[in-house]
């Protein structure tokens, strides 16, 4: 138990996922999916607020991260497997239809589920990530996104990205978080927790393999319309994602809503937690 947070493990899709849980056991279940390079604690500003609002909040370490299993090989991090992990987690908790929130890569997985298995979703909120189909297309065709995604192309290389991130006590990763966020967004305590998670055997390669798998994935020529209600929250100072990708993703939705926040970055859930939490509660309660 940590500040009202309970911890557990679930056997899911052939692996073990570690998760944090908070809120009433009989509350509406809500799954939170973190992104790169965080873990469940990337939701530290959201978990208490959502639990206090009555949700049963479940925040897993996604595969490859922190205390969850880290299967070897790039193919283990294909979007379909990542999406199946979420469905398996829902099955573990007996959840027929999910309320789901994702940030960064967690939002990419959430977007993919809206396409692959919409029958398992009730409402989905994405934070600062376009649909991966849009993202892949934009990295080829959109000049602004090409510029913002330079680091993704570097992740194609073997071993070098991992070595750069590990160097100088993980300065590559921690400096990246600092330079892409508002001053003071991440504390020394946050970085101490992150370094522990990044240092777990196999974690850094697994984290990079999410990108390698996306770059290798064969995408369909087109997508079906997304009928699940979607809320897209976007910090407009995002150094990694062009807002054109946000708009293109919303254009795939029959019921897409947006909250674009001036002055916030890719890490908007950390920088503007009160505004983000209020928007999530309002959307997810409907």
C-alpha positions in Angstrom: 0.0 0.0 0.0 1.4 3.5 -0.9 -0.8 6.5 -0.2 -4.0 4.5 -0.6 -2.6 2.6 -3.7 -2.8 -1.1 -3.8 -0.5 -3.3 -5.9 -1.0 -6.6 -7.6 -0.1 -8.8 -10.6 -2.2 -10.2 -13.3 -1.4 -13.1 -15.8 -2.3 -11.5 -19.1 -1.7 -12.6 -22.7 1.1 -15.0 -21.7 3.0 -12.5 -19.5 2.7 -11.0 -16.0 1.6 -7.4 -15.6 2.2 -5.4 -12.4 -0.4 -2.8 -11.6 -1.4 -0.1 -9.2 -5.0 0.2 -8.1 -6.9 2.8 -6.1 -10.5 3.8 -5.4 -13.6 1.8 -4.3 -13.6 -1.8 -5.4 -17.2 -1.5 -6.6 -16.6 1.8 -8.5 -16.7 2.0 -12.3 -13.4 0.5 -13.5 -11.0 2.8 -15.3 -7.7 1.7 -16.8 -4.8 4.2 -17.2 -2.0 3.4 -19.7 1.3 5.3 -19.3 3.7 6.1 -22.1 7.5 6.3 -22.7 9.6 6.4 -20.5 7.3 6.3 -17.5 5.5 3.6 -15.6 2.3 3.5 -13.5 3.6 6.5 -11.5 3.2 8.6 -14.6 -0.4 8.9 -13.3 0.6 10.1 -9.8 -1.5 13.3 -10.3 -4.5 11.6 -11.7 -4.9 8.4 -9.6 -6.0 10.2 -6.3 -8.4 12.5 -8.1 -10.0 9.8 -10.2 -10.2 7.5 -7.1 -11.8 10.3 -5.1 -14.3 10.8 -7.9 -15.4 7.2 -7.3 -13.6 5.3 -10.1 -11.8 2.0 -9.5 -8.5 3.1 -11.0 -6.2 0.4 -12.5 -2.8 1.6 -13.7 -0.5 -1.2 -15.1 3.1 -1.1 -15.9 2.8 -1.9 -19.5 4.9 -4.8 -20.9 8.6 -4.1 -20.9 8.3 -1.5 -18.1 9.2 -1.5 -14.4 7.9 -4.6 -12.7 6.0 -6.1 -15.6 7.4 -8.9 -17.7 9.9 -7.9 -20.5 9.7 -10.5 -23.3 12.6 -10.5 -25.7 12.4 -9.6 -29.3 10.9 -6.7 -31.2 7.8 -8.7 -32.3 6.8 -9.0 -28.7 5.9 -5.2 -28.7 3.7 -5.2 -31.8 0.6 -3.0 -31.3 -1.7 -6.0 -31.5 0.0 -7.7 -28.6 0.0 -4.4 -26.6 -3.7 -4.0 -27.3 -4.3 -7.7 -26.3 -2.6 -7.0 -23.0 -5.2 -4.4 -22.2 -8.1 -6.7 -23.1 -6.5 -9.4 -21.0 -6.2 -7.0 -18.1 -9.9 -6.2 -18.5 -10.7 -9.9 -18.5 -8.6 -10.4 -15.4 -10.8 -7.9 -13.6 -14.1 -9.1 -15.2 -14.5 -5.8 -17.1 -16.7 -6.3 -20.2 -16.3 -2.8 -21.6 -13.5 -0.5 -20.6 -13.2 3.2 -19.7 -9.7 3.8 -20.8 -7.2 6.7 -20.6 -3.7 6.7 -22.3 -0.8 9.1 -22.6 1.9 9.0 -25.2 2.4 5.3 -26.1 -0.4 4.4 -23.8 -2.7 6.6 -25.9 -1.3 4.9 -29.0 -2.4 1.5 -27.6 -5.8 3.0 -26.7 -6.2 4.4 -30.2 -5.3 1.0 -31.7 -8.0 -0.7 -29.5 -10.6 1.7 -30.8 -9.8 0.3 -34.3 -9.1 -3.3 -33.4 -11.7 -4.1 -30.7 -14.2 -1.3 -30.3 -16.7 -3.7 -28.7 -14.5 -3.7 -25.6 -14.5 0.0 -25.1 -17.0 2.3 -23.5 -15.2 5.7 -23.5 -11.5 6.5 -24.3 -9.4 9.5 -23.5 -6.1 10.1 -25.2 -3.4 12.5 -24.1 -0.8 13.9 -26.5 -0.6 11.1 -29.0 -2.2 10.7 -32.4 -3.6 7.5 -33.7 -0.5 5.3 -34.6 -1.9 5.0 -38.2 -1.9 8.8 -38.5 1.5 9.0 -36.8 3.2 6.6 -39.1 1.8 8.4 -42.2 2.8 11.8 -40.8 6.4 10.6 -40.1 6.6 10.0 -43.9 4.6 12.9 -45.3 4.3 15.8 -42.8 7.3 18.0 -42.7 6.7 19.2 -39.1 6.2 15.7 -37.8 9.3 14.5 -39.6 11.3 17.1 -37.7 9.6 16.3 -34.4 10.2 12.5 -34.9 13.9 12.5 -35.6 14.6 10.5 -32.4 12.2 7.8 -33.5 14.3 7.1 -36.6 17.4 6.8 -34.3 15.6 4.1 -32.4 15.8 1.8 -35.4 19.5 1.3 -34.6 20.6 -1.7 -32.5 22.1 -1.1 -29.0 23.1 2.6 -29.5 19.9 4.2 -28.3 20.0 2.0 -25.1 23.7 3.0 -24.5 22.9 6.7 -24.9 20.0 6.5 -22.5 22.0 4.6 -19.9 25.0 6.9 -20.0 25.8 9.3 -17.1 23.2 7.7 -14.8 20.4 8.0 -17.3 21.0 11.6 -18.1 19.9 11.0 -21.7 16.4 10.1 -20.6 16.1 12.5 -17.6 17.5 15.5 -19.6 14.9 14.7 -22.4 12.1 14.9 -19.9 13.4 18.2 -18.5 14.0 19.8 -21.8 10.5 18.9 -23.2 8.5 20.0 -20.1 7.9 23.2 -18.2 10.4 24.0 -15.4 9.8 22.1 -12.3 7.5 19.5 -13.8 9.6 16.6 -12.7 11.1 16.5 -9.2 14.3 14.8 -7.9 12.1 12.2 -6.3 10.4 11.5 -9.6 13.7 10.9 -11.3 14.9 8.7 -8.5 11.8 6.5 -9.0 12.2 6.5 -12.8 15.9 5.5 -12.6 15.0 2.5 -10.5 12.4 1.5 -13.2 14.7 2.1 -16.1 17.5 0.1 -14.5 15.5 -3.1 -14.2 17.0 -5.9 -16.3 15.8 -5.8 -19.9 13.7 -2.6 -19.4 15.5 -0.1 -21.6 15.6 -2.4 -24.6 12.0 -3.4 -24.2 11.0 0.3 -24.0 12.8 1.1 -27.2 11.4 -2.1 -28.9 7.9 -0.4 -28.8 9.2 2.1 -31.3 11.1 -0.6 -33.4 7.9 -2.7 -33.6 5.8 0.3 -34.8 8.4 1.2 -37.5 8.3 -2.4 -38.8 4.5 -2.8 -38.6 2.5 -3.1 -41.8 -0.4 -0.7 -41.6 -3.7 -0.9 -43.4 -4.4 1.4 -46.3 -7.4 2.8 -44.5 -9.2 2.6 -41.2 -12.9 2.0 -40.3 -14.6 4.9 -38.6 -14.1 5.1 -34.8 -17.5 5.1 -33.1 -16.3 4.9 -29.5 -16.6 8.3 -27.8 -13.1 9.9 -27.7 -11.7 12.8 -25.8 -8.3 14.0 -27.0 -6.3 16.2 -24.6 -3.3 18.0 -26.1 -0.7 20.3 -24.7 0.0 22.6 -27.6 3.7 23.0 -26.7 4.4 19.3 -27.5 7.9 18.9 -28.9 7.2 15.4 -30.2 3.8 15.6 -31.9 2.4 18.0 -34.4 -1.1 19.3 -33.7 -2.0 18.4 -37.3 -1.8 14.7 -36.1 -4.2 15.5 -33.4 -6.7 17.0 -35.8 -6.2 14.1 -38.3 -6.9 11.6 -35.5 -10.1 13.4 -34.4 -11.2 13.3 -38.1 -11.4 9.5 -37.8 -13.9 9.7 -35.0 -17.7 10.0 -35.2 -17.8 11.3 -31.6 -14.4 13.1 -31.1 -13.9 15.9 -28.6 -10.8 17.9 -27.9 -9.2 19.9 -25.1 -6.2 21.8 -26.5 -4.2 23.5 -23.7 -2.0 26.5 -24.4 1.2 26.7 -22.6 1.3 23.0 -21.8 3.7 20.5 -23.3 3.7 16.7 -24.1 3.5 16.2 -20.3 0.3 18.1 -19.8 -1.1 15.6 -17.2 1.8 16.6 -15.0 1.7 20.3 -15.7 -2.0 21.0 -15.6 -3.4 18.2 -13.4 -6.4 20.1 -12.2 -7.7 20.9 -15.7 -6.8 17.5 -17.1 -8.5 15.7 -14.1 -11.6 17.7 -14.3 -11.9 17.1 -18.1 -11.4 13.3 -17.6 -13.9 13.1 -14.8 -16.5 15.0 -16.8 -16.0 12.9 -19.9 -15.8 9.5 -18.2 -18.8 10.0 -16.0 -21.1 10.7 -18.9 
